[in-house]
Amino acid sequence: QVQLVESGGGLVQPGGSLRLSCAASGSILRANVMGWYRQAPGEQRELVATITHRGTTNSADSVKGRFTISRDNAKNTVYLQMNSLKPEDTARYYCWYSDALGGASWGQGTQVTVSS
């Protein structure tokens, strides 16, 4: 089992920036994908961005050009740099892990609120 611990959420004004981190521990396979999803109140959980262990990324159209996902394989940590934040980015952000053997884990989430 893989445990995920997120950090870095908070309250920020529109146009501001935040950086989320997610540290993985436990039975981590080298061939894995990690990423971020988000869920706003009353909405379904949606993909924000993912990154493979080789660095291939994928992101939602709504965040392209504003959010950047990266990872440090030596630290088993994935990051989400969020710039030019908008009120509609307000949500709980969840870290996600999936590996080649079908294992999958979710973090507890970290709240991001964009408001003036």
C-alpha positions in Angstrom: 0.0 0.0 0.0 1.1 3.5 -0.8 0.4 6.4 1.5 0.2 10.0 0.2 0.5 13.2 2.2 -0.4 16.5 0.6 0.7 20.0 1.7 0.7 23.6 0.4 -3.0 24.5 0.1 -4.4 27.7 1.5 -6.2 30.9 0.7 -4.9 33.1 -2.1 -6.2 36.1 -4.0 -7.1 35.9 -7.7 -3.9 36.1 -9.8 -1.8 34.6 -7.1 0.2 31.4 -6.9 0.4 28.3 -4.7 2.6 25.2 -4.8 1.2 21.9 -3.7 3.4 19.0 -2.7 2.6 15.3 -2.3 5.0 12.8 -0.7 4.5 9.1 -1.3 5.7 6.4 1.0 5.2 2.6 1.3 5.3 0.0 -1.4 6.1 2.3 -4.3 6.8 0.8 -7.7 9.2 2.5 -10.0 6.8 2.4 -12.9 4.1 4.6 -11.7 2.0 7.6 -12.4 1.2 10.4 -9.9 -1.0 13.4 -10.2 -3.6 15.7 -8.9 -7.4 15.8 -9.1 -9.7 18.3 -7.6 -13.3 18.4 -6.4 -15.4 21.5 -5.8 -18.5 21.4 -3.6 -21.3 19.8 -5.5 -19.1 18.8 -8.4 -17.5 15.6 -9.5 -13.8 15.0 -9.0 -11.8 16.0 -12.1 -8.3 15.5 -13.4 -5.9 18.4 -13.0 -2.6 16.9 -14.2 -0.6 13.7 -14.1 3.0 12.8 -14.6 4.7 9.4 -15.2 7.9 8.3 -13.6 9.6 9.2 -16.8 8.3 12.7 -16.8 5.5 12.5 -19.4 2.7 14.9 -18.4 -0.9 15.4 -19.1 -3.2 18.2 -17.9 -6.7 19.5 -18.2 -7.3 22.2 -20.7 -8.6 24.5 -18.0 -5.2 24.7 -16.3 -2.8 24.5 -19.3 -0.5 27.5 -19.3 -1.1 28.2 -15.6 -0.4 25.0 -13.7 2.8 22.9 -14.0 3.2 19.4 -12.6 6.7 18.0 -11.7 8.2 15.3 -9.6 11.3 14.3 -7.8 11.7 10.5 -8.1 14.4 10.4 -5.5 12.0 11.9 -3.0 8.9 10.1 -4.3 7.3 13.5 -4.4 5.1 15.3 -6.9 4.5 19.0 -7.1 1.8 21.2 -8.6 2.8 24.8 -9.3 -0.3 26.9 -9.7 0.0 30.4 -11.1 -2.6 32.9 -12.2 -5.2 31.3 -9.9 -8.9 32.0 -10.6 -11.9 31.7 -8.2 -13.0 28.7 -10.3 -9.8 26.9 -9.2 -11.2 26.7 -5.7 -11.5 23.1 -4.7 -10.1 20.4 -2.6 -7.0 19.0 -4.4 -6.2 15.3 -4.1 -3.0 13.6 -4.8 -3.2 10.3 -6.7 -0.9 7.4 -7.3 -1.2 4.5 -9.7 1.3 1.8 -10.7 1.9 -0.9 -13.3 0.5 -3.7 -11.0 -2.9 -1.9 -10.7 -2.2 -0.4 -7.3 -3.8 3.0 -6.6 -4.0 5.4 -3.7 -5.5 8.8 -2.9 -4.4 11.4 -0.4 -6.7 13.1 2.1 -6.7 16.3 0.0 -5.7 19.9 0.6 -8.0 22.8 0.3 -7.3 25.6 -2.2 -9.4 28.7 -2.0 -9.1 31.6 -4.4 -10.9 34.6 -3.2 -10.4 38.4 -2.7 
